[in-house]
Amino acid sequence: MATETQSGRAARRPTSQTVFGALVVLLGIVLLLDTTGIADTDFLLTYVPSLFVLVALYAMIASGFRNLAGPLVIVLLAGGSQLVALGVLEFADLAPLWPVFVIVFGLSVVLARYRARVHTVPDEYVSAVAFFGGSEKRTTSKSFAGADLTAVFGGAELDLRDAAVADSPAQVSATALFGGVDVVVPRDWNVRVDVIPVFGAAEDDRPRREEERDEVDLVVTGFVAFGEISVTD
């Protein structure tokens, strides 16, 4: 049994947060080699934006394309930066395209509402958007499947303390831009946080227990910039 548990843990793929952290460490090493004169890494630094594109694409694939808004923003920003770094485009050519980010955000909200409607069981799937305000949702579904939560200059909270997961793991996709998303879960749930933070924080604020179950009840994916995504009980 112990062998099976260990092999199951070893087979887990890295989270997008782990990949992002490893990327930052790699970037720091490259910068250190350049600033200390050990090696000329200018040619490598030219392709740094492409690495962020790869991390964002990995985040989308790892979430089963449920986490789209945040990674798409990273793809657009990093992809544009890469084209500028390669001299294909000038920054002035990209400036008029800023409304694309508004379009991406709007599409993410529409898709979230659509996914919420296609589930037949009430409250099995929850969608919430907080835009310059607050949104609080609570579900008591005993077959909770997931949620889409978006907070822009506001706060969104999802209370799952009276819910249960029939088919583990359930998945919450959260996006926080200059705002906060709070997911309240039962104390005994095993939650994995797989969020890409950019000048923000993504944390499981619950106190650690002595014994942790191997089965994951909930996976929180998403993107946070200048805000916070937290899991509490």
CYANA upper distance limits for C-alpha pairs under 8 A (distance plus 0.5 A):
  1 MET  CA      5 THR  CA      6.76
  2 ALA  CA      6 GLN  CA      6.65
  3 THR  CA      7 SER  CA      6.59
  4 GLU  CA      8 GLY  CA      6.51
  5 THR  CA      9 ARG  CA      6.76
  5 THR  CA    214 ASP  CA      8.24
  6 GLN  CA     10 ALA  CA      6.68
  7 SER  CA     11 ALA  CA      6.60
  8 GLY  CA     12 ARG  CA      7.13
 14 PRO  CA     18 THR  CA      6.60
 14 PRO  CA     19 VAL  CA      7.20
 15 THR  CA     19 VAL  CA      6.85
 15 THR  CA     59 ALA  CA      8.41
 15 THR  CA     62 ALA  CA      8.30
 15 THR  CA    194 ASP  CA      6.10
 16 SER  CA     20 PHE  CA      6.50
 16 SER  CA     55 VAL  CA      7.31
 16 SER  CA     56 ALA  CA      8.48
 16 SER  CA     58 TYR  CA      7.25
 16 SER  CA     59 ALA  CA      5.76
 16 SER  CA     62 ALA  CA      8.08
 16 SER  CA    194 ASP  CA      6.44
 16 SER  CA    195 VAL  CA      7.28
 16 SER  CA    196 ILE  CA      7.09
 17 GLN  CA     21 GLY  CA      6.64
 17 GLN  CA    194 ASP  CA      5.93
 17 GLN  CA    195 VAL  CA      6.05
 17 GLN  CA    196 ILE  CA      5.74
 17 GLN  CA    197 PRO  CA      8.10
 18 THR  CA     22 ALA  CA      6.64
 19 VAL  CA     23 LEU  CA      6.66
 19 VAL  CA     55 VAL  CA      7.24
 20 PHE  CA     24 VAL  CA      6.85
 20 PHE  CA     52 PHE  CA      8.42
 20 PHE  CA     55 VAL  CA      6.89
 20 PHE  CA    196 ILE  CA      7.45
 21 GLY  CA     25 VAL  CA      6.84
 22 ALA  CA     26 LEU  CA      6.65
 23 LEU  CA     27 LEU  CA      6.62
 23 LEU  CA     51 LEU  CA      7.96
 23 LEU  CA     52 PHE  CA      8.47
 24 VAL  CA     28 GLY  CA      6.67
 25 VAL  CA     29 ILE  CA      6.82
 26 LEU  CA     30 VAL  CA      6.82
 27 LEU  CA     31 LEU  CA      6.68
 27 LEU  CA     48 VAL  CA      8.18
 28 GLY  CA     32 LEU  CA      6.55
 29 ILE  CA     33 LEU  CA      6.71
 30 VAL  CA     34 ASP  CA      6.87
 30 VAL  CA     41 THR  CA      6.94
 30 VAL  CA     44 LEU  CA      8.31
 30 VAL  CA     45 LEU  CA      8.15
 31 LEU  CA     35 THR  CA      6.58
 31 LEU  CA     41 THR  CA      8.02
 32 LEU  CA     36 THR  CA      6.46
 33 LEU  CA     37 GLY  CA      6.64
 33 LEU  CA     38 ILE  CA      5.65
 33 LEU  CA     39 ALA  CA      5.90
 33 LEU  CA     40 ASP  CA      7.79
 33 LEU  CA     41 THR  CA      7.57
 34 ASP  CA     38 ILE  CA      6.93
 34 ASP  CA     39 ALA  CA      6.13
 34 ASP  CA     40 ASP  CA      5.96
 34 ASP  CA     41 THR  CA      6.06
 34 ASP  CA     42 ASP  CA      7.90
 41 THR  CA     45 LEU  CA      6.85
 42 ASP  CA     46 THR  CA      6.97
 43 PHE  CA     47 TYR  CA      7.88
 44 LEU  CA     48 VAL  CA      7.41
 46 THR  CA     82 GLN  CA      8.06
 46 THR  CA     85 ALA  CA      6.61
 46 THR  CA     86 LEU  CA      7.79
 47 TYR  CA     51 LEU  CA      7.61
 47 TYR  CA     82 GLN  CA      7.20
 47 TYR  CA     85 ALA  CA      8.36
 48 VAL  CA     52 PHE  CA      7.49
 48 VAL  CA     82 GLN  CA      8.27
 49 PRO  CA     53 VAL  CA      6.99
 49 PRO  CA     78 ALA  CA      5.33
 49 PRO  CA     79 GLY  CA      7.06
 49 PRO  CA     81 SER  CA      6.80
 49 PRO  CA     82 GLN  CA      5.81
 50 SER  CA     54 LEU  CA      6.84
 50 SER  CA     78 ALA  CA      7.15
 50 SER  CA     79 GLY  CA      7.17
 50 SER  CA     82 GLN  CA      6.88
 51 LEU  CA     55 VAL  CA      6.86
 52 PHE  CA     56 ALA  CA      6.72
 52 PHE  CA     74 ILE  CA      7.63
 52 PHE  CA     75 VAL  CA      7.85
 52 PHE  CA     78 ALA  CA      6.78
 53 VAL  CA     57 LEU  CA      6.72
 53 VAL  CA     74 ILE  CA      7.12
 53 VAL  CA     75 VAL  CA      5.40
 53 VAL  CA     78 ALA  CA      6.46
 53 VAL  CA     79 GLY  CA      6.99
 54 LEU  CA     58 TYR  CA      6.59
 55 VAL  CA     59 ALA  CA      6.71
 56 ALA  CA     60 MET  CA      6.91
 56 ALA  CA     71 PRO  CA      5.09
 56 ALA  CA     72 LEU  CA      7.62
 56 ALA  CA     74 ILE  CA      6.79
 56 ALA  CA     75 VAL  CA      6.78
 57 LEU  CA     61 ILE  CA      6.77
 57 LEU  CA     71 PRO  CA      7.29
 57 LEU  CA     75 VAL  CA      8.06
 58 TYR  CA     62 ALA  CA      6.40
 59 ALA  CA     63 SER  CA      6.69
 59 ALA  CA     67 ASN  CA      7.79
 59 ALA  CA     71 PRO  CA      7.27
 60 MET  CA     64 GLY  CA      6.91
 60 MET  CA     65 PHE  CA      5.29
 60 MET  CA     66 ARG  CA      7.46
 60 MET  CA     67 ASN  CA      6.08
 60 MET  CA     68 LEU  CA      6.50
 60 MET  CA     71 PRO  CA      7.08
 61 ILE  CA     65 PHE  CA      6.04
 63 SER  CA     67 ASN  CA      6.29
 63 SER  CA    221 THR  CA      7.50
 66 ARG  CA    173 SER  CA      7.27
 67 ASN  CA     71 PRO  CA      7.74
 67 ASN  CA    173 SER  CA      6.12
 67 ASN  CA    174 ALA  CA      8.19
 67 ASN  CA    221 THR  CA      7.15
 67 ASN  CA    222 GLY  CA      6.22
 68 LEU  CA     72 LEU  CA      6.33
 68 LEU  CA    108 SER  CA      7.44
 69 ALA  CA     73 VAL  CA      6.85
 69 ALA  CA    104 VAL  CA      6.91
 69 ALA  CA    105 PHE  CA      6.66
 69 ALA  CA    108 SER  CA      6.08
 69 ALA  CA    175 THR  CA      7.85
 69 ALA  CA    223 PHE  CA      8.45
 70 GLY  CA     74 ILE  CA      6.98
 70 GLY  CA    175 THR  CA      6.98
 70 GLY  CA    222 GLY  CA      7.05
 70 GLY  CA    223 PHE  CA      5.40
 70 GLY  CA    224 VAL  CA      8.03
 71 PRO  CA     75 VAL  CA      6.64
 71 PRO  CA    222 GLY  CA      8.49
 71 PRO  CA    223 PHE  CA      7.57
 72 LEU  CA     76 LEU  CA      6.66
 72 LEU  CA    104 VAL  CA      7.98
 73 VAL  CA     77 LEU  CA      6.63
 73 VAL  CA    101 PHE  CA      7.20
 73 VAL  CA    104 VAL  CA      8.06
 74 ILE  CA     78 ALA  CA      6.22
 74 ILE  CA     79 GLY  CA      8.38
 75 VAL  CA     79 GLY  CA      5.95
 76 LEU  CA     80 GLY  CA      6.43
 77 LEU  CA     81 SER  CA      6.66
 78 ALA  CA     82 GLN  CA      6.59
 79 GLY  CA     83 LEU  CA      6.90
 80 GLY  CA     84 VAL  CA      6.83
 80 GLY  CA     94 LEU  CA      7.64
 81 SER  CA     85 ALA  CA      6.58
 82 GLN  CA     86 LEU  CA      6.68
 83 LEU  CA     87 GLY  CA      6.73
 83 LEU  CA     88 VAL  CA      5.68
 83 LEU  CA     89 LEU  CA      6.18
 84 VAL  CA     88 VAL  CA      6.42
 84 VAL  CA     89 LEU  CA      5.44
 84 VAL  CA     90 GLU  CA      5.99
 84 VAL  CA     91 PHE  CA      6.75
 89 LEU  CA     93 ASP  CA      6.90
 89 LEU  CA     94 LEU  CA      8.24
 90 GLU  CA     94 LEU  CA      7.58
 91 PHE  CA     95 ALA  CA      6.96
 92 ALA  CA     96 PRO  CA      8.13
 94 LEU  CA     98 TRP  CA      8.01
 98 TRP  CA    102 VAL  CA      8.05
 99 PRO  CA    103 ILE  CA      6.93
100 VAL  CA    104 VAL  CA      6.70
101 PHE  CA    105 PHE  CA      6.71
102 VAL  CA    106 GLY  CA      6.69
103 ILE  CA    107 LEU  CA      6.63
104 VAL  CA    108 SER  CA      6.70
105 PHE  CA    109 VAL  CA      6.96
106 GLY  CA    110 VAL  CA      6.82
107 LEU  CA    111 LEU  CA      6.54
108 SER  CA    112 ALA  CA      6.59
109 VAL  CA    113 ARG  CA      6.85
109 VAL  CA    129 VAL  CA      8.02
109 VAL  CA    150 THR  CA      8.37
110 VAL  CA    114 TYR  CA      6.72
111 LEU  CA    115 ARG  CA      6.59
112 ALA  CA    116 ALA  CA      6.74
112 ALA  CA    127 SER  CA      6.70
112 ALA  CA    148 ASP  CA      6.33
113 ARG  CA    117 ARG  CA      6.90
113 ARG  CA    127 SER  CA      6.78
114 TYR  CA    118 VAL  CA      6.94
115 ARG  CA    119 HIS  CA      7.63
115 ARG  CA    125 TYR  CA      8.31
116 ALA  CA    125 TYR  CA      5.87
116 ALA  CA    126 VAL  CA      6.49
116 ALA  CA    127 SER  CA      6.60
116 ALA  CA    147 ALA  CA      8.29
119 HIS  CA    124 GLU  CA      7.37
119 HIS  CA    125 TYR  CA      7.17
120 THR  CA    124 GLU  CA      8.38
122 PRO  CA    141 SER  CA      7.88
123 ASP  CA    139 THR  CA      6.21
123 ASP  CA    140 THR  CA      7.79
123 ASP  CA    141 SER  CA      6.24
123 ASP  CA    144 PHE  CA      7.59
124 GLU  CA    139 THR  CA      8.41
124 GLU  CA    141 SER  CA      6.35
124 GLU  CA    142 LYS  CA      8.44
124 GLU  CA    143 SER  CA      6.45
124 GLU  CA    144 PHE  CA      4.92
124 GLU  CA    145 ALA  CA      5.97
124 GLU  CA    146 GLY  CA      7.49
125 TYR  CA    144 PHE  CA      6.95
125 TYR  CA    145 ALA  CA      6.22
125 TYR  CA    146 GLY  CA      5.60
125 TYR  CA    147 ALA  CA      5.86
126 VAL  CA    137 LYS  CA      8.30
126 VAL  CA    139 THR  CA      8.36
126 VAL  CA    146 GLY  CA      7.10
126 VAL  CA    147 ALA  CA      5.01
126 VAL  CA    148 ASP  CA      6.94
127 SER  CA    147 ALA  CA      6.03
127 SER  CA    148 ASP  CA      5.31
127 SER  CA    149 LEU  CA      6.43
128 ALA  CA    135 SER  CA      7.15
128 ALA  CA    136 GLU  CA      8.34
128 ALA  CA    137 LYS  CA      7.72
128 ALA  CA    148 ASP  CA      6.91
128 ALA  CA    149 LEU  CA      5.46
128 ALA  CA    150 THR  CA      6.83
128 ALA  CA    156 ALA  CA      7.50
129 VAL  CA    135 SER  CA      7.20
129 VAL  CA    149 LEU  CA      6.50
129 VAL  CA    150 THR  CA      5.25
129 VAL  CA    151 ALA  CA      6.44
129 VAL  CA    156 ALA  CA      7.44
130 ALA  CA    134 GLY  CA      5.71
130 ALA  CA    135 SER  CA      5.88
130 ALA  CA    150 THR  CA      6.64
130 ALA  CA    151 ALA  CA      5.14
130 ALA  CA    152 VAL  CA      6.69
130 ALA  CA    153 PHE  CA      8.24
130 ALA  CA    154 GLY  CA      6.03
130 ALA  CA    155 GLY  CA      6.37
130 ALA  CA    156 ALA  CA      6.24
131 PHE  CA    151 ALA  CA      6.52
131 PHE  CA    152 VAL  CA      5.45
131 PHE  CA    153 PHE  CA      6.54
131 PHE  CA    154 GLY  CA      6.12
131 PHE  CA    155 GLY  CA      8.50
132 PHE  CA    152 VAL  CA      6.83
132 PHE  CA    153 PHE  CA      5.30
132 PHE  CA    154 GLY  CA      5.27
133 GLY  CA    153 PHE  CA      7.58
133 GLY  CA    154 GLY  CA      5.13
133 GLY  CA    155 GLY  CA      6.97
134 GLY  CA    154 GLY  CA      6.05
134 GLY  CA    155 GLY  CA      5.26
134 GLY  CA    156 ALA  CA      6.24
135 SER  CA    155 GLY  CA      6.88
135 SER  CA    156 ALA  CA      5.20
135 SER  CA    157 GLU  CA      6.75
136 GLU  CA    156 ALA  CA      6.37
136 GLU  CA    157 GLU  CA      5.26
136 GLU  CA    158 LEU  CA      6.55
136 GLU  CA    159 ASP  CA      8.30
137 LYS  CA    157 GLU  CA      6.68
137 LYS  CA    158 LEU  CA      5.37
137 LYS  CA    159 ASP  CA      6.74
138 ARG  CA    158 LEU  CA      6.21
138 ARG  CA    159 ASP  CA      5.14
138 ARG  CA    160 LEU  CA      6.83
139 THR  CA    158 LEU  CA      8.49
139 THR  CA    159 ASP  CA      7.16
139 THR  CA    160 LEU  CA      6.52
139 THR  CA    162 ASP  CA      7.45
139 THR  CA    163 ALA  CA      6.63
140 THR  CA    160 LEU  CA      7.56
140 THR  CA    161 ARG  CA      8.38
140 THR  CA    162 ASP  CA      5.45
140 THR  CA    163 ALA  CA      4.91
140 THR  CA    164 ALA  CA      8.06
141 SER  CA    162 ASP  CA      8.13
141 SER  CA    163 ALA  CA      5.56
141 SER  CA    164 ALA  CA      6.90
142 LYS  CA    163 ALA  CA      5.85
142 LYS  CA    164 ALA  CA      4.84
142 LYS  CA    165 VAL  CA      6.61
142 LYS  CA    166 ALA  CA      7.21
143 SER  CA    163 ALA  CA      8.08
143 SER  CA    164 ALA  CA      6.32
143 SER  CA    165 VAL  CA      5.49
143 SER  CA    166 ALA  CA      5.16
143 SER  CA    167 ASP  CA      7.79
144 PHE  CA    163 ALA  CA      7.04
144 PHE  CA    164 ALA  CA      6.40
144 PHE  CA    165 VAL  CA      5.46
144 PHE  CA    166 ALA  CA      7.27
144 PHE  CA    170 ALA  CA      7.29
145 ALA  CA    165 VAL  CA      7.15
145 ALA  CA    166 ALA  CA      8.25
145 ALA  CA    167 ASP  CA      7.79
145 ALA  CA    169 PRO  CA      8.37
145 ALA  CA    170 ALA  CA      5.23
145 ALA  CA    171 GLN  CA      7.09
146 GLY  CA    170 ALA  CA      5.60
146 GLY  CA    171 GLN  CA      5.04
146 GLY  CA    172 VAL  CA      5.57
146 GLY  CA    173 SER  CA      8.32
147 ALA  CA    171 GLN  CA      7.12
147 ALA  CA    172 VAL  CA      5.12
147 ALA  CA    173 SER  CA      6.65
148 ASP  CA    172 VAL  CA      6.42
148 ASP  CA    173 SER  CA      5.37
148 ASP  CA    174 ALA  CA      6.43
149 LEU  CA    156 ALA  CA      7.25
149 LEU  CA    172 VAL  CA      7.94
149 LEU  CA    173 SER  CA      6.74
149 LEU  CA    174 ALA  CA      5.19
149 LEU  CA    175 THR  CA      6.81
149 LEU  CA    181 VAL  CA      7.68
150 THR  CA    156 ALA  CA      7.38
150 THR  CA    174 ALA  CA      6.31
150 THR  CA    175 THR  CA      5.27
150 THR  CA    176 ALA  CA      6.46
150 THR  CA    181 VAL  CA      7.89
151 ALA  CA    155 GLY  CA      5.92
151 ALA  CA    156 ALA  CA      6.27
151 ALA  CA    175 THR  CA      6.76
151 ALA  CA    176 ALA  CA      5.31
151 ALA  CA    177 LEU  CA      6.78
151 ALA  CA    178 PHE  CA      8.30
151 ALA  CA    179 GLY  CA      6.00
151 ALA  CA    180 GLY  CA      6.59
151 ALA  CA    181 VAL  CA      6.93
152 VAL  CA    176 ALA  CA      6.49
152 VAL  CA    177 LEU  CA      5.32
152 VAL  CA    178 PHE  CA      6.31
152 VAL  CA    179 GLY  CA      5.83
152 VAL  CA    180 GLY  CA      8.45
153 PHE  CA    177 LEU  CA      7.02
153 PHE  CA    178 PHE  CA      5.41
153 PHE  CA    179 GLY  CA      5.17
154 GLY  CA    178 PHE  CA      7.85
154 GLY  CA    179 GLY  CA      5.30
154 GLY  CA    180 GLY  CA      7.03
155 GLY  CA    179 GLY  CA      6.13
155 GLY  CA    180 GLY  CA      5.28
155 GLY  CA    181 VAL  CA      6.27
155 GLY  CA    182 ASP  CA      8.32
156 ALA  CA    180 GLY  CA      6.95
156 ALA  CA    181 VAL  CA      5.34
156 ALA  CA    182 ASP  CA      6.82
157 GLU  CA    181 VAL  CA      6.32
157 GLU  CA    182 ASP  CA      5.21
157 GLU  CA    183 VAL  CA      6.36
157 GLU  CA    184 VAL  CA      7.98
158 LEU  CA    182 ASP  CA      6.94
158 LEU  CA    183 VAL  CA      5.48
158 LEU  CA    184 VAL  CA      6.57
159 ASP  CA    183 VAL  CA      6.75
159 ASP  CA    184 VAL  CA      5.24
159 ASP  CA    185 VAL  CA      7.02
160 LEU  CA    164 ALA  CA      8.28
160 LEU  CA    183 VAL  CA      7.96
160 LEU  CA    184 VAL  CA      6.21
160 LEU  CA    185 VAL  CA      5.40
160 LEU  CA    186 PRO  CA      7.21
161 ARG  CA    184 VAL  CA      7.01
161 ARG  CA    185 VAL  CA      5.45
161 ARG  CA    186 PRO  CA      5.07
161 ARG  CA    233 ASP  CA      8.11
162 ASP  CA    186 PRO  CA      7.95
165 VAL  CA    169 PRO  CA      7.81
165 VAL  CA    170 ALA  CA      7.03
165 VAL  CA    217 ASP  CA      7.39
168 SER  CA    215 GLU  CA      8.39
168 SER  CA    216 VAL  CA      7.24
168 SER  CA    217 ASP  CA      5.76
168 SER  CA    218 LEU  CA      7.56
169 PRO  CA    216 VAL  CA      6.23
169 PRO  CA    217 ASP  CA      5.07
169 PRO  CA    218 LEU  CA      5.40
169 PRO  CA    219 VAL  CA      6.96
170 ALA  CA    217 ASP  CA      6.77
170 ALA  CA    218 LEU  CA      5.27
170 ALA  CA    219 VAL  CA      6.80
171 GLN  CA    218 LEU  CA      6.15
171 GLN  CA    219 VAL  CA      5.33
171 GLN  CA    220 VAL  CA      6.41
171 GLN  CA    221 THR  CA      7.89
172 VAL  CA    218 LEU  CA      7.92
172 VAL  CA    219 VAL  CA      6.77
172 VAL  CA    220 VAL  CA      5.29
172 VAL  CA    221 THR  CA      6.71
173 SER  CA    220 VAL  CA      6.48
173 SER  CA    221 THR  CA      5.42
173 SER  CA    222 GLY  CA      5.71
174 ALA  CA    181 VAL  CA      7.47
174 ALA  CA    220 VAL  CA      7.62
174 ALA  CA    221 THR  CA      6.69
174 ALA  CA    222 GLY  CA      5.16
174 ALA  CA    223 PHE  CA      7.08
174 ALA  CA    229 ILE  CA      7.98
175 THR  CA    181 VAL  CA      8.07
175 THR  CA    222 GLY  CA      5.97
175 THR  CA    223 PHE  CA      5.51
175 THR  CA    224 VAL  CA      6.28
176 ALA  CA    180 GLY  CA      6.06
176 ALA  CA    181 VAL  CA      6.82
176 ALA  CA    223 PHE  CA      6.99
176 ALA  CA    224 VAL  CA      5.16
176 ALA  CA    225 ALA  CA      6.86
176 ALA  CA    226 PHE  CA      8.39
176 ALA  CA    227 GLY  CA      6.50
176 ALA  CA    228 GLU  CA      7.16
176 ALA  CA    229 ILE  CA      7.39
177 LEU  CA    224 VAL  CA      6.43
177 LEU  CA    225 ALA  CA      5.60
177 LEU  CA    226 PHE  CA      6.61
177 LEU  CA    227 GLY  CA      6.49
178 PHE  CA    225 ALA  CA      6.89
178 PHE  CA    226 PHE  CA      5.33
178 PHE  CA    227 GLY  CA      5.36
179 GLY  CA    226 PHE  CA      7.70
179 GLY  CA    227 GLY  CA      5.33
179 GLY  CA    228 GLU  CA      7.18
180 GLY  CA    227 GLY  CA      5.97
180 GLY  CA    228 GLU  CA      5.27
180 GLY  CA    229 ILE  CA      6.21
180 GLY  CA    230 SER  CA      8.43
181 VAL  CA    228 GLU  CA      6.92
181 VAL  CA    229 ILE  CA      5.22
181 VAL  CA    230 SER  CA      6.88
182 ASP  CA    229 ILE  CA      6.43
182 ASP  CA    230 SER  CA      5.49
182 ASP  CA    231 VAL  CA      6.43
182 ASP  CA    232 THR  CA      7.67
183 VAL  CA    229 ILE  CA      8.45
183 VAL  CA    230 SER  CA      6.78
183 VAL  CA    231 VAL  CA      5.34
183 VAL  CA    232 THR  CA      6.74
184 VAL  CA    231 VAL  CA      6.41
184 VAL  CA    232 THR  CA      5.36
184 VAL  CA    233 ASP  CA      5.59
185 VAL  CA    189 TRP  CA      7.31
185 VAL  CA    231 VAL  CA      7.67
185 VAL  CA    232 THR  CA      6.83
185 VAL  CA    233 ASP  CA      5.65
186 PRO  CA    233 ASP  CA      6.42
187 ARG  CA    206 ARG  CA      8.39
187 ARG  CA    233 ASP  CA      6.06
189 TRP  CA    216 VAL  CA      8.15
189 TRP  CA    217 ASP  CA      6.35
189 TRP  CA    218 LEU  CA      7.93
190 ASN  CA    212 GLU  CA      7.69
190 ASN  CA    213 ARG  CA      7.18
190 ASN  CA    214 ASP  CA      8.38
190 ASN  CA    215 GLU  CA      7.51
190 ASN  CA    216 VAL  CA      5.58
190 ASN  CA    217 ASP  CA      5.80
190 ASN  CA    218 LEU  CA      7.14
191 VAL  CA    204 ASP  CA      8.45
191 VAL  CA    216 VAL  CA      6.51
191 VAL  CA    217 ASP  CA      6.50
191 VAL  CA    218 LEU  CA      5.35
191 VAL  CA    219 VAL  CA      6.31
191 VAL  CA    220 VAL  CA      7.92
192 ARG  CA    216 VAL  CA      7.43
192 ARG  CA    218 LEU  CA      6.88
192 ARG  CA    219 VAL  CA      5.33
192 ARG  CA    220 VAL  CA      6.73
193 VAL  CA    202 ALA  CA      7.84
193 VAL  CA    203 GLU  CA      7.62
193 VAL  CA    204 ASP  CA      7.60
193 VAL  CA    219 VAL  CA      6.49
193 VAL  CA    220 VAL  CA      5.34
193 VAL  CA    221 THR  CA      6.84
194 ASP  CA    219 VAL  CA      7.52
194 ASP  CA    220 VAL  CA      6.25
194 ASP  CA    221 THR  CA      5.19
194 ASP  CA    222 GLY  CA      7.49
195 VAL  CA    202 ALA  CA      6.83
195 VAL  CA    220 VAL  CA      7.40
195 VAL  CA    221 THR  CA      5.29
195 VAL  CA    222 GLY  CA      5.19
195 VAL  CA    223 PHE  CA      5.97
195 VAL  CA    224 VAL  CA      7.79
196 ILE  CA    202 ALA  CA      8.33
196 ILE  CA    221 THR  CA      8.40
196 ILE  CA    222 GLY  CA      6.78
196 ILE  CA    223 PHE  CA      5.29
196 ILE  CA    224 VAL  CA      6.87
197 PRO  CA    201 ALA  CA      6.27
197 PRO  CA    202 ALA  CA      6.97
197 PRO  CA    223 PHE  CA      6.48
197 PRO  CA    224 VAL  CA      5.44
197 PRO  CA    225 ALA  CA      6.63
198 VAL  CA    223 PHE  CA      8.31
198 VAL  CA    224 VAL  CA      6.64
198 VAL  CA    225 ALA  CA      5.31
198 VAL  CA    226 PHE  CA      7.49
199 PHE  CA    224 VAL  CA      8.29
199 PHE  CA    225 ALA  CA      5.93
199 PHE  CA    226 PHE  CA      5.63
199 PHE  CA    227 GLY  CA      8.04
200 GLY  CA    224 VAL  CA      6.29
200 GLY  CA    225 ALA  CA      5.54
200 GLY  CA    226 PHE  CA      5.19
200 GLY  CA    227 GLY  CA      5.40
200 GLY  CA    228 GLU  CA      6.16
201 ALA  CA    224 VAL  CA      7.53
201 ALA  CA    227 GLY  CA      7.04
201 ALA  CA    228 GLU  CA      5.23
201 ALA  CA    229 ILE  CA      6.86
201 ALA  CA    230 SER  CA      8.44
202 ALA  CA    224 VAL  CA      7.95
202 ALA  CA    228 GLU  CA      6.24
202 ALA  CA    229 ILE  CA      5.22
202 ALA  CA    230 SER  CA      6.20
203 GLU  CA    228 GLU  CA      8.49
203 GLU  CA    229 ILE  CA      7.06
203 GLU  CA    230 SER  CA      5.45
203 GLU  CA    231 VAL  CA      6.93
204 ASP  CA    230 SER  CA      6.18
204 ASP  CA    231 VAL  CA      5.10
204 ASP  CA    232 THR  CA      6.99
205 ASP  CA    230 SER  CA      7.09
205 ASP  CA    231 VAL  CA      6.29
205 ASP  CA    232 THR  CA      5.91
206 ARG  CA    231 VAL  CA      7.49
206 ARG  CA    232 THR  CA      5.80
206 ARG  CA    233 ASP  CA      6.74
224 VAL  CA    228 GLU  CA      6.79
224 VAL  CA    229 ILE  CA      7.33
